[in-house]
């Protein structure tokens, strides 16, 4: 057994033992702690809880991103948070996080290579009915400003203020971001993901502040529903990004189809750190349920070519660069739609629960890059990706423990070698 696999096996055994003996419980068993809001200020702390996630991530690549190198890194870590009980609507959270590399090959996976330790989530929240305000280090779920730490080791956090009124479908939301911290760092800074990319034209940008405002509304139409959302995000001295999406669902039609459309637009503002930004994207998606469990999704996006603009019309996404394509409908998994240039993007995906504890899926993506973009680099070319994934959630004494696996390949036109990647994860949430 290789050194990497041996350490995976040993850690799995260790986490399994931990799962059988550790449970998330309030610090006090007092009946008063069961209330939605405790009545005494001291109970705010004595009725608090400890929760967190212990994780292992092991990434392996061959011909990584068509660079003719292989990468192997296995890293363990996670985070632990102390959360107070709610008192007069107030609740505080403070946590620590960190990771440590266990083993590696000749080349590291950058996000897993550094040993880190520091303050993670640390915020104060006030909630009253449907209104809430969160101030501090927190996770966010905005378009292109999301929590990208799923199946990674450390949280992806933002330092700022987030105000929400409503629920998941009907909402008004305003957010201000001062700093951020990726899943590979332990410090909050006025940085973005382009600063971590030595090949990016925006590697020297300084992203000071981001302001976001969003609206969402759901309409119930007899046997149908229509969900809409609209957002504007202002990246100071860089650009404004506008995003809109609508989802029309048919509850009583065979296969319960949901038809969706989306649009994104960005233009430069102020000092224009990214140069001229002029980006337009349009997309459509069809989601079907052929059986009670099986979900079939078909997505398409077109990114318009714009001469003399950033990335020939590509959408700049400081927090999602080389990280996530969300919320694009058509997206490969191992690379991001907005980083591949203007052109046409296609995705089809099948997913389903498998038994009581497992979930499996497969995704096929194809990218047809605009001819003008191809001329800029040999890596700017048409590409397809095939990816398989699965999760297994344990129950009983091992409840909280889960395994994840993503494996697939990309084939770039003009390159005879495949880009292969495998991502294996072990997670214990408590």
C-alpha positions in Angstrom: 0.0 0.0 0.0 1.4 3.4 -0.9 2.2 6.0 1.7 -0.7 8.2 0.6 -3.2 5.4 0.7 -1.9 4.1 4.1 -2.5 7.6 5.6 -6.0 7.8 4.1 -6.8 4.4 5.6 -5.4 5.3 9.1 -7.3 8.6 9.1 -10.5 6.9 8.1 -10.1 4.5 11.0 -9.4 7.3 13.4 -12.4 9.4 12.3 -14.6 6.3 12.5 -13.6 5.8 16.1 -14.2 9.5 16.8 -17.7 9.3 15.3 -18.7 6.6 17.7 -17.8 8.7 20.7 -18.4 12.4 19.8 -21.8 14.0 19.5 -22.8 17.6 19.2 -24.5 18.5 22.4 -25.3 21.8 24.2 -22.9 22.8 26.9 -25.8 22.6 29.3 -28.7 20.1 29.6 -30.9 22.7 31.3 -34.5 22.7 29.8 -34.2 26.5 29.4 -31.6 25.8 26.6 -34.4 24.3 24.5 -36.1 27.7 23.9 -35.6 29.5 20.7 -34.5 32.5 22.8 -33.1 32.0 26.3 -34.4 34.4 28.9 -31.2 35.1 30.8 -28.0 36.7 29.4 -25.8 34.1 31.2 -27.7 31.3 29.5 -26.7 32.7 26.2 -23.2 31.3 26.9 -24.0 28.3 29.1 -26.5 27.0 26.6 -24.1 27.4 23.6 -23.1 24.5 21.4 -19.9 23.3 19.7 -20.1 22.2 16.1 -17.7 21.7 13.3 -16.3 19.6 10.5 -13.2 17.3 10.4 -12.1 16.7 6.8 -9.6 14.9 4.7 -9.1 15.8 1.0 -6.9 13.8 -1.4 -6.4 15.2 -4.9 -4.6 13.5 -7.7 -4.1 14.7 -11.3 -2.3 13.6 -14.4 -1.4 16.1 -17.1 -2.9 18.7 -14.8 -4.8 21.4 -16.8 -2.8 20.1 -19.9 0.5 21.3 -18.3 2.2 17.8 -18.7 2.7 17.5 -14.9 1.1 15.3 -12.3 0.0 16.4 -8.8 -0.8 14.5 -5.6 -1.6 16.0 -2.3 -3.5 14.6 0.8 -4.4 17.1 3.5 -6.4 16.9 6.7 -8.0 19.6 8.9 -11.3 21.4 9.3 -13.0 23.8 11.6 -14.6 24.0 15.1 -17.2 26.7 16.1 -18.6 27.7 19.4 -22.2 29.0 18.9 -24.0 30.8 21.7 -27.7 30.4 22.3 -29.9 33.1 21.0 -30.8 35.9 23.4 -33.2 38.7 22.4 -32.5 37.7 18.8 -28.7 37.9 19.2 -26.3 35.0 18.6 -22.5 35.0 18.4 -20.2 32.5 16.7 -16.4 32.1 17.0 -14.3 29.4 15.5 -10.9 28.1 14.6 -9.8 26.4 11.5 -6.7 24.8 10.0 -5.2 22.2 7.8 -2.0 20.1 7.6 -0.5 18.4 4.6 -0.1 14.7 5.2 1.6 13.6 2.0 2.3 14.8 -1.5 3.9 13.8 -4.8 6.4 15.6 -7.0 4.0 18.5 -7.4 1.5 19.9 -4.9 -2.1 20.9 -5.2 -1.8 24.5 -4.3 -4.9 24.8 -2.1 -3.9 21.8 0.0 -0.1 22.5 0.2 0.1 25.0 3.0 -0.3 24.3 6.7 -2.6 26.8 8.2 -4.2 27.7 11.5 -6.3 30.7 12.5 -9.6 32.3 13.3 -12.4 31.1 11.0 -16.0 32.1 11.3 -16.5 34.9 13.9 -19.7 36.9 13.7 -22.6 38.4 15.5 -26.1 37.7 14.2 -29.4 39.4 15.0 -32.6 37.8 13.8 -36.2 39.0 14.3 -38.9 37.2 12.4 -37.8 37.2 8.7 -35.1 39.9 9.1 -31.5 39.1 10.0 -28.2 40.9 10.1 -24.8 39.2 10.3 -21.6 41.1 11.0 -18.1 39.5 10.8 -16.4 36.5 9.2 -19.1 34.4 7.5 -20.1 32.2 4.6 -22.1 33.7 1.8 -24.2 32.4 -1.0 -24.4 35.2 -3.6 -24.0 34.8 -7.4 -20.2 34.3 -8.0 -19.6 35.1 -4.3 -20.3 31.8 -2.6 -19.2 29.2 -0.1 -16.8 27.1 -2.2 -15.6 25.0 0.6 -17.8 21.9 0.0 -15.6 18.8 -0.1 -12.5 20.9 0.6 -10.8 21.2 3.9 -11.2 24.8 5.2 -14.1 27.2 4.9 -14.3 29.9 2.2 -15.2 33.0 4.2 -16.0 36.7 3.8 -15.6 39.5 6.3 -18.4 42.0 6.1 -22.1 42.7 6.7 -25.0 40.7 5.3 -28.6 41.8 5.8 -31.6 39.7 4.7 -35.3 39.9 4.8 -37.6 37.0 3.7 -36.9 33.4 2.9 -35.0 31.4 0.2 -37.5 32.4 -2.6 -38.9 35.7 -1.5 -36.2 38.1 -0.2 -34.4 41.4 -0.2 -30.7 41.2 0.6 -27.9 43.7 0.9 -24.3 42.7 1.5 -21.0 44.6 2.0 -17.7 42.7 1.8 -14.5 44.1 3.2 -12.1 41.2 3.0 -12.1 37.5 2.2 -10.3 34.3 2.9 -10.1 31.3 0.6 -10.1 27.6 1.5 -6.3 27.6 1.1 -5.5 30.6 3.4 -5.8 31.4 7.1 -5.8 35.2 6.8 -8.4 37.7 5.7 -7.1 40.3 3.2 -8.1 42.7 0.4 -7.3 40.0 -2.2 -9.1 37.8 -4.7 -8.5 34.6 -6.5 -6.8 36.3 -9.4 -4.0 37.3 -7.0 -3.3 33.6 -6.5 -3.0 32.9 -10.2 0.5 33.8 -11.5 -0.7 33.6 -15.1 -3.6 36.0 -14.7 -3.5 39.5 -16.2 -5.2 40.6 -12.9 -2.7 39.1 -10.5 -1.8 42.5 -9.1 -5.3 43.9 -8.5 -6.4 44.9 -5.0 -10.0 44.3 -4.3 -10.9 46.6 -1.5 -14.7 46.4 -1.2 -17.7 44.8 -2.8 -21.3 45.8 -2.4 -24.2 43.5 -3.4 -28.0 44.0 -3.6 -30.5 41.3 -4.5 -34.2 40.7 -4.9 -36.1 37.4 -5.2 -39.8 36.6 -5.7 -41.7 33.4 -6.2 -45.1 33.3 -7.9 -47.5 30.3 -7.4 -49.5 29.9 -10.5 -52.1 27.1 -10.0 -50.2 24.0 -11.0 -47.0 26.0 -11.8 -44.5 28.2 -10.1 -42.2 31.0 -11.2 -39.1 31.9 -9.2 -37.2 35.1 -10.1 -34.1 36.8 -8.8 -32.1 39.8 -9.7 -28.7 41.0 -8.4 -26.2 43.8 -8.8 -22.7 43.5 -7.4 -20.3 46.4 -7.4 -16.6 45.6 -7.2 -15.0 48.9 -6.2 -12.8 50.5 -8.9 -13.2 47.4 -11.0 -16.6 46.7 -12.5 -20.4 46.2 -11.9 -21.9 42.8 -12.4 -25.6 42.3 -13.0 -27.2 38.9 -12.8 -30.8 37.7 -13.3 -32.5 34.3 -13.3 -36.0 32.9 -13.7 -37.2 29.3 -13.1 -40.7 28.1 -14.4 -41.7 24.8 -12.9 -44.7 22.5 -13.8 -45.7 20.5 -10.7 -48.4 18.3 -12.3 -46.8 17.7 -15.7 -45.1 14.4 -16.5 -41.4 14.4 -15.4 -42.2 17.7 -13.6 -40.1 19.9 -15.9 -38.5 23.1 -14.8 -37.4 25.6 -17.5 -34.9 28.3 -16.5 -33.1 31.2 -18.2 -30.3 33.4 -16.9 -28.4 36.5 -17.9 -25.2 38.1 -16.7 -23.6 41.4 -17.7 -20.6 43.3 -16.4 -19.0 46.7 -17.2 -16.0 48.5 -15.9 -16.2 51.4 -13.4 -13.9 53.8 -11.5 -10.2 53.0 -11.9 -11.1 49.9 -14.0 -8.5 47.6 -12.4 -9.4 44.9 -14.9 -9.2 47.2 -17.9 -12.2 47.4 -20.2 -14.9 45.1 -19.0 -17.8 44.4 -21.4 -19.2 40.9 -20.7 -22.6 39.4 -21.7 -23.8 35.9 -21.0 -27.1 34.2 -21.7 -28.2 30.8 -20.7 -31.0 28.3 -20.6 -31.7 25.1 -18.6 -34.2 22.2 -18.6 -34.5 20.1 -15.5 -36.6 16.8 -15.6 -37.5 14.0 -13.2 -37.9 10.9 -15.4 -38.5 8.9 -12.2 -39.2 9.7 -8.6 -35.5 9.7 -7.8 -33.7 10.4 -11.1 -32.9 14.0 -12.0 -31.8 14.9 -15.5 -30.4 18.4 -16.2 -29.5 20.0 -19.5 -27.8 23.4 -19.5 -26.5 25.8 -22.1 -24.7 29.2 -21.9 -23.3 31.5 -24.5 -20.6 34.1 -23.6 -20.5 36.8 -26.3 -17.2 37.8 -27.8 -16.3 41.5 -27.3 -13.2 42.8 -28.9 -10.7 44.8 -26.7 -12.6 43.7 -23.6 -11.3 41.7 -20.6 -10.9 38.1 -21.8 -12.6 39.0 -25.1 -15.9 39.3 -23.3 -15.4 36.7 -20.5 -17.0 37.5 -17.1 -14.4 38.5 -14.4 -15.2 36.8 -11.1 -12.7 37.8 -8.4 -13.9 35.3 -5.8 -14.8 32.4 -8.1 -11.8 32.5 -10.5 -10.4 28.9 -10.9 -12.8 27.9 -8.1 -16.4 27.6 -9.3 -18.7 28.3 -12.3 -21.8 28.8 -10.1 -24.4 30.0 -11.1 -23.7 29.3 -14.8 -26.1 26.5 -16.0 -23.4 24.9 -18.3 -20.3 24.2 -16.4 -17.5 21.7 -16.4 -16.4 20.6 -12.9 -12.6 20.7 -13.0 -12.4 24.2 -14.7 -14.7 27.2 -14.5 -16.9 28.4 -17.3 -16.0 32.1 -17.0 -12.2 31.2 -17.2 -12.5 29.4 -20.5 -13.2 32.4 -22.8 -16.2 33.4 -24.9 -18.1 30.7 -26.8 -20.8 28.1 -26.3 -21.0 25.8 -23.2 -23.1 22.7 -22.9 -23.8 20.4 -20.0 -26.0 17.4 -19.3 -26.1 15.7 -16.0 -27.9 12.7 -14.4 -28.1 12.3 -10.6 -30.0 10.1 -8.2 -30.0 8.7 -4.6 -28.7 5.2 -4.5 -30.2 3.2 -1.7 -30.7 4.8 1.7 -27.2 6.3 2.2 -25.6 7.0 -1.2 -26.0 9.6 -4.0 -24.4 9.2 -7.4 -24.2 11.2 -10.6 -22.5 11.8 -13.9 -21.9 15.0 -15.9 -20.9 15.5 -19.5 -19.7 19.0 -20.6 -18.6 20.5 -23.9 -17.0 23.8 -24.6 -16.8 25.4 -28.0 -14.5 28.4 -27.7 -14.7 31.4 -30.0 -12.2 31.3 -32.8 -10.7 34.7 -31.9 -10.0 33.4 -28.3 -8.3 30.3 -29.7 -5.6 32.5 -31.3 -4.4 33.8 -27.9 -3.0 30.5 -26.6 -2.8 26.8 -27.6 -4.7 26.0 -24.4 -7.7 28.1 -25.6 -9.4 25.4 -27.5 -12.6 23.3 -27.7 -12.8 20.8 -24.9 -15.1 18.1 -23.4 -15.2 16.7 -19.9 -16.7 13.5 -18.5 -17.1 13.4 -14.7 -18.6 10.8 -12.2 -19.3 11.5 -8.6 -20.7 9.9 -5.5 -21.4 10.4 -1.8 -22.0 8.0 1.0 -23.5 9.1 4.3 -23.1 6.8 7.3 -25.8 6.3 9.9 -26.2 5.0 13.4 -23.1 5.3 15.6 -21.2 6.7 12.5 -23.8 9.4 11.8 -22.0 12.6 10.6 -19.4 10.7 8.7 -19.5 10.8 4.9 -17.3 9.9 1.9 -17.1 11.7 -1.4 -15.5 10.9 -4.7 -15.2 12.9 -7.9 -13.3 11.4 -10.8 -13.1 12.4 -14.5 -11.2 13.6 -17.4 -11.0 16.5 -19.9 -9.9 16.2 -23.5 -8.6 19.3 -25.2 -8.7 19.6 -29.0 -5.1 19.5 -30.3 -3.7 17.7 -27.2 -3.3 14.0 -27.5 -3.2 13.5 -23.7 -6.1 13.6 -21.3 -6.2 15.7 -18.2 -7.3 13.3 -15.4 -8.3 14.2 -11.9 -9.5 12.3 -8.8 -10.8 14.0 -5.7 -11.5 11.8 -2.7 -12.8 13.2 0.6 -13.7 12.1 4.1 -15.8 14.4 6.2 -17.2 14.2 9.8 -19.7 16.9 10.7 -20.6 17.3 14.3 
